[in-house]
Amino acid sequence: SNISNISLEVILNDLDVVLDLLSGPEVKQLAKSMNLGVRSGSSKSDCIRAFLRLGTQQKSILSYATGAGARENRMQLILLKKVKSILGPSLRIDPIKTSVFERALLLFSLPTILDDEEDSAIGKTELFTLLQVKIGQIVYPAYPISKPTPIFQTREDLIRYADALQIERQLLAAIEKGDLKKSQHICRSS
């Protein structure tokens, strides 16, 4: 089988990437269970930053037992194991090739300016909803669909719209980080 476009669970060893795979409420619940000390109104990205600080700064008892020369941060490994247990078996599509899935989801529903602040990628929520419908966890009533006017006239229109959403995401991320030079560069280059 061809797995060049996916990363298997075993390969997912970057704590930042694995934490991002969890939903916002899951990250917040994990932070609460580990007494991370994040405020109740904290966003998913705030919790992830707190986990990453914990993983790089705090040492576990095991790291002291193995001596100062230990290569791996034991706390980061413990966090990674906890997050993977919450995720269960998982696959991750190559980020470069996700644009195909994002465009397909745009055909079904157009996101508003950040439908869900916790989901930075286009269609994360929509894809999960489609999966829940497919396995029967969500059931919608039957109704006739009446769309006399197509949203995108051509394939190029869809691609331009997806690119604009990507630029918007990058701009909002730069503004959130306070990187005004990068946000100006994004505005000028688009």
Secondary structure, DSSP 8 states (H G I E B T S, - for coil): ---TTEEETTT---HHHHHHHS-HHHHHHHHHHTT----TT--HHHHHHHHHHHHHH---HHHHHT-TT-SS-HHHHHHHHHHHHHH-S-EEE-GGGHHHHHHHHHHH----TTS-TT--STTHHHHHHHHHHHTTSS----------S-S-SSHHHHHHHHHHHHHHHHHHHHHHHT-HHHHHHHHHH-
